[in-house]
Amino acid sequence: MQSHNINMVRSTRPSSRSPMTDLKIVTNLAWPAFRNVALDVHKVLRPYCHSSILDWREAKPGGNILFIETVRRDTLKLLKKLIPGSNIVFYGTTEGHSLLDEESTKIARNINVVAISNFVKQMLEEVDVHVAGVVHHGLDMDATEVDLPFLESIEEKVREKLVALTVASNDPRKGLEELLRAHKLVEGSIPNSFLVLHSQPKRYYDNEEQRYRERYYDLPELASQLGIEQVWLTNRYGLMTSEEVNALYKLCHIYVLSSFTEGFGLPMLEAFRFNKPVIAVDAPPFNEIIEDGRTGKLIPCTEVRWFNYKNKVLFKMHIYETRGLAEAMFSLLSNQSLRESMEKKIRESKNRWSIYNLYPQFLKYF
């Protein structure tokens, strides 16, 4: 695999702390979400130390290692080769109860585990993984560059529309069927409502793995069955540039996070970066981020279900009613003054989620 080693220029660390001269940030660089977090951590820690970003296949033991991944049996066992002579912090996520065995649990005791949300901390501690602390995910709130030609092309597509946006992989836990059904209800009350669903086709070619992959829904077929007219299914999830994705957030009026479970849910912060109110289920970690009635709408959780995902994680699924999601979408799309009030509150408070405020906290765990 091509090396992704990215070196940082050394600078002076604040004198109030003993210097940490080197840090290896290790993750699965083939996975965009982890790669992006690694790049952000790298950028933030520039004033503090030398650092390099490495794919986990390339990493060698020794020194300070920040490992960014999902906390599972297989990822913990990956760390076994890195433990000798290393000081490891595992910045981890999970969407429920990780199904660990005796070996992986033992490995977890030899490292510092830092959770990405209070929800993840709770889930890990319920399976006897000690969590040293929580460092919430963040974003660079100033990274608002957009692809202007692309923005202009999609503005033409949604002119005079009230746009709801969802950015999600095509997986059952993302609630995409519920999202489409809710949008169909909203269409009946707000004729100029429009849904942009940035997701994947059911079958697509994975350039990284060089093979075709199957996802869950045939989204065009589902939208057709429901009789939905005001929708754009991009079918380009993972293929757009960050500037193109930013254009989607810039043009929307609200963001809908339809997921039943997440370890964090970075799209909430991506929406906040553009001062857009967010709708999600009233459950952790979503209610750690959204202030109901101030920065978005939280819809009631009606049931909790556990779903065994590939015998790796028991997803904790927070189920909501489709009508509840539709009512939240209607309440925001139909009320411009409420949206403007929420946009103002988001603008005033979003910097609490800045990577520059959050990611220096990693240093205290080494």
C-alpha positions in Angstrom: 0.0 0.0 0.0 1.2 3.5 -0.8 2.5 5.3 2.3 0.4 8.0 3.8 3.0 9.2 6.3 2.5 12.9 6.8 5.1 14.7 8.9 4.5 17.7 11.0 6.9 20.6 11.5 8.2 20.8 15.0 7.2 23.8 17.1 7.2 24.7 20.7 4.8 23.1 23.1 3.4 25.2 25.9 5.9 25.3 28.8 3.3 24.3 31.4 3.4 20.7 30.2 6.4 18.3 29.8 7.1 18.0 26.1 5.8 15.1 24.0 8.1 15.2 21.0 6.6 12.5 18.8 3.2 11.0 18.1 2.1 8.4 15.6 -1.6 8.7 14.5 -2.6 5.3 13.3 -5.9 4.3 11.6 -7.4 2.6 8.6 -6.7 5.1 5.9 -9.0 3.4 3.5 -12.0 4.4 5.6 -12.8 8.1 4.9 -14.3 8.9 8.3 -11.3 7.7 10.2 -8.9 9.2 7.8 -10.6 12.6 8.1 -10.4 12.5 11.9 -6.8 11.6 11.8 -6.1 14.5 9.5 -7.9 16.9 11.8 -6.0 15.6 14.9 -2.8 16.0 13.0 -3.6 19.6 12.1 -4.6 20.6 15.6 -1.5 19.1 17.3 0.9 21.0 15.1 1.9 23.4 17.9 2.6 20.6 20.3 4.7 17.9 18.7 6.1 16.0 15.7 3.4 13.6 14.4 2.9 11.3 11.5 -0.2 9.6 10.1 0.1 5.9 9.3 -2.1 3.2 8.0 -2.4 0.5 10.6 -0.7 -1.9 8.2 2.4 0.2 8.2 2.6 1.1 11.9 5.5 -0.2 14.0 5.6 -0.5 17.8 7.3 2.1 20.0 6.6 5.6 21.2 3.3 7.4 21.6 0.5 6.0 19.4 -3.0 7.4 18.9 -5.1 4.7 17.3 -8.4 5.7 15.8 -10.9 2.9 15.0 -14.1 1.1 16.1 -13.5 -0.8 19.4 -14.0 -4.5 18.4 -12.3 -7.8 18.8 -10.4 -7.5 15.6 -9.2 -3.9 16.0 -8.1 -4.6 19.6 -6.1 -7.6 18.4 -4.5 -5.4 15.8 -2.9 -3.5 18.6 -1.2 -6.6 20.0 1.7 -6.1 17.7 2.0 -2.4 18.6 2.0 -2.7 22.4 5.6 -3.6 23.1 7.5 -0.3 23.9 4.4 1.8 23.1 2.2 4.2 24.9 -1.2 3.7 23.2 -4.4 5.7 23.3 -7.3 4.1 21.5 -9.7 6.9 20.3 -12.6 4.6 19.8 -16.2 4.4 18.7 -19.0 1.8 18.8 -22.7 1.8 18.1 -23.6 -0.5 20.9 -22.1 -3.5 22.8 -18.9 -4.7 21.2 -18.8 -8.5 21.3 -15.3 -9.0 22.9 -13.5 -12.2 23.9 -11.0 -12.8 26.7 -8.0 -11.9 24.6 -9.4 -8.6 23.3 -10.6 -7.6 26.7 -7.1 -8.2 28.1 -5.6 -6.1 25.4 -8.0 -3.2 26.3 -6.6 -3.3 29.8 -3.1 -2.4 28.5 -4.0 0.8 26.7 -5.9 4.0 27.4 -9.3 4.0 25.7 -10.8 7.4 25.0 -14.4 7.5 23.8 -15.8 9.8 21.1 -19.0 10.4 23.0 -20.6 9.8 26.4 -22.8 7.2 24.6 -19.8 5.3 23.5 -18.3 5.5 27.0 -21.4 4.0 28.4 -21.6 1.2 25.8 -17.9 0.2 26.4 -18.1 0.3 30.2 -21.2 -2.0 30.0 -18.9 -4.7 28.4 -16.2 -4.1 31.0 -13.9 -1.9 29.0 -12.4 0.8 31.2 -12.7 4.2 29.5 -10.2 6.9 30.6 -12.3 9.8 29.3 -14.3 11.3 26.5 -13.1 13.6 23.7 -16.0 14.5 21.5 -15.5 14.5 17.7 -15.1 18.0 16.3 -14.8 19.8 13.0 -12.9 22.8 11.6 -15.8 25.2 11.6 -14.0 27.5 9.2 -13.7 24.9 6.5 -16.7 26.1 4.5 -15.2 26.2 1.0 -17.7 25.2 -1.7 -17.4 24.1 -5.3 -19.1 27.1 -6.9 -19.9 25.7 -10.3 -21.3 22.6 -8.6 -23.3 24.8 -6.2 -24.8 26.8 -9.1 -25.8 23.6 -10.9 -27.7 22.2 -7.9 -29.2 25.5 -7.0 -31.0 25.3 -10.4 -32.2 21.8 -9.5 -33.8 23.0 -6.2 -34.8 26.6 -7.0 -37.8 27.8 -5.0 -37.7 24.5 -2.9 -37.5 23.9 0.8 -34.6 21.5 1.1 -34.0 18.8 3.6 -30.6 17.0 3.4 -29.4 13.6 4.6 -25.8 12.3 4.0 -25.6 8.6 4.9 -24.3 5.2 3.7 -26.9 2.8 2.5 -27.3 0.7 5.6 -30.3 -0.5 7.6 -29.3 1.4 10.8 -29.3 4.7 8.9 -33.2 4.8 8.7 -33.3 5.7 5.0 -36.7 4.0 4.4 -38.2 5.9 7.4 -36.7 9.1 5.9 -38.3 8.5 2.5 -41.6 7.7 4.1 -41.5 10.8 6.2 -40.6 12.9 3.2 -43.6 11.5 1.4 -45.9 12.7 4.2 -44.2 16.1 4.2 -44.7 16.4 0.4 -48.5 16.1 1.0 -48.5 19.2 3.2 -45.6 21.3 1.7 -45.7 20.9 -2.1 -42.3 22.7 -2.6 -40.5 20.5 0.0 -37.5 18.7 -1.5 -35.2 15.9 -0.2 -31.6 15.6 -1.1 -30.4 12.1 -0.1 -26.6 11.7 -0.6 -26.1 8.0 -0.4 -25.1 4.9 -2.4 -26.8 2.8 -5.0 -27.6 -0.8 -4.1 -24.8 -2.2 -6.2 -21.6 -0.2 -6.8 -17.9 -0.7 -7.6 -15.6 -0.2 -4.7 -12.4 1.4 -6.1 -10.5 0.7 -2.9 -11.3 -3.0 -2.8 -11.6 -3.3 -6.6 -14.8 -5.3 -6.5 -18.6 -4.7 -6.7 -20.4 -4.4 -3.3 -24.0 -4.7 -2.4 -25.7 -2.2 -0.1 -29.1 -2.5 1.5 -31.8 -0.5 -0.3 -32.6 0.0 -4.0 -33.3 3.7 -3.2 -34.7 4.7 -6.6 -37.1 1.7 -6.6 -38.2 2.5 -3.0 -38.8 6.2 -3.9 -40.8 5.1 -7.0 -42.9 2.7 -4.9 -43.7 5.5 -2.5 -44.6 7.9 -5.3 -42.0 10.5 -4.2 -41.5 13.2 -6.8 -39.4 15.9 -5.0 -36.2 14.0 -4.3 -32.6 13.9 -5.6 -30.8 10.6 -5.0 -27.2 11.5 -5.6 -25.9 7.9 -5.7 -22.4 9.5 -5.2 -21.7 8.8 -1.5 -17.9 8.7 -1.0 -17.3 10.1 -4.5 -17.9 13.8 -4.1 -15.1 16.2 -3.0 -15.4 17.9 0.3 -16.2 21.2 -1.5 -19.1 19.5 -3.3 -20.5 18.0 -0.1 -20.2 21.5 1.5 -22.3 22.8 -1.3 -25.1 20.4 -0.3 -25.0 21.7 3.2 -24.9 25.3 2.1 -28.1 25.0 0.0 -30.2 23.0 2.4 -32.6 24.5 4.9 -32.5 21.7 7.4 -30.5 18.5 8.0 -32.1 15.2 8.9 -30.1 12.6 10.7 -32.4 9.6 10.3 -30.1 7.0 11.9 -31.2 4.7 14.7 -27.7 4.5 16.1 -24.3 6.2 15.7 -21.2 6.4 17.8 -21.3 10.2 17.3 -22.8 11.4 14.0 -20.4 13.9 12.4 -23.0 15.1 9.9 -24.7 17.0 12.8 -21.5 19.1 13.1 -21.2 19.4 9.3 -24.7 20.9 9.3 -23.8 23.2 12.2 -20.8 24.4 10.3 -23.3 26.0 7.9 -25.7 27.0 10.7 -28.4 24.5 9.7 -30.8 23.0 12.2 -30.7 19.3 12.7 -33.4 16.7 13.3 -32.5 13.4 15.1 -34.0 10.9 17.5 -34.0 11.9 21.2 -31.4 9.4 22.3 -27.6 9.4 22.9 -25.4 10.4 21.2 -27.7 12.7 19.2 -29.0 14.5 22.3 -25.4 15.2 23.4 -25.1 17.5 20.4 -28.6 18.9 19.6 -30.3 21.2 22.0 -34.0 20.5 21.4 -35.9 23.6 20.2 -32.6 25.6 20.1 -30.3 24.0 17.5 -32.7 21.5 16.1 -35.5 19.1 16.9 -35.4 15.8 18.8 -38.1 13.2 18.0 -39.3 10.7 20.6 -37.6 7.3 20.8 -40.4 4.8 21.0 -38.4 1.5 21.4 -34.9 0.2 21.8 -33.9 -2.8 19.8 -30.6 -4.7 19.7 -29.3 -5.9 16.3 -26.4 -8.3 16.0 -24.0 -6.9 13.3 -21.8 -9.6 11.9 -21.3 -11.0 15.4 -19.0 -8.0 16.1 -21.3 -5.4 17.7 -24.8 -5.5 19.1 -26.1 -2.2 17.7 -28.3 -0.3 20.1 -31.1 0.9 17.8 -33.2 3.8 19.0 -36.5 3.4 17.0 -38.8 6.3 16.3 -42.1 6.6 14.5 -42.1 7.8 10.8 -44.9 10.2 11.6 -42.8 11.8 14.4 -39.9 12.4 11.9 -42.4 13.8 9.4 -43.8 16.2 12.0 -40.4 17.5 12.9 -39.5 18.0 9.3 -42.8 19.8 8.7 -42.4 22.0 11.7 -39.0 23.4 10.6 -39.6 23.5 6.8 -42.9 25.4 7.3 -41.5 27.9 9.8 -38.9 30.3 8.5 -38.7 32.4 11.7 -38.1 29.2 13.8 -35.3 28.2 11.4 -33.7 31.6 11.6 -33.8 31.6 15.4 -32.1 28.2 15.4 -29.5 29.3 12.9 -28.7 32.2 15.2 -28.2 30.0 18.2 -26.1 27.6 16.2 -23.9 30.4 15.0 -23.4 31.6 18.6 -22.6 28.1 20.0 -21.0 26.0 17.3 -17.4 26.8 18.2 -17.7 24.5 21.2 -17.4 21.7 18.6 -14.2 23.2 17.0 -11.4 20.7 16.7 -9.1 23.4 18.1 -11.1 23.4 21.3 -11.5 19.6 21.5 -8.5 17.7 20.2 -5.7 19.2 22.4 -7.4 17.2 25.1 -5.7 14.0 23.7 -2.4 15.1 25.2 -3.5 14.5 28.7 -4.1 10.8 28.1 -0.4 10.1 27.2 
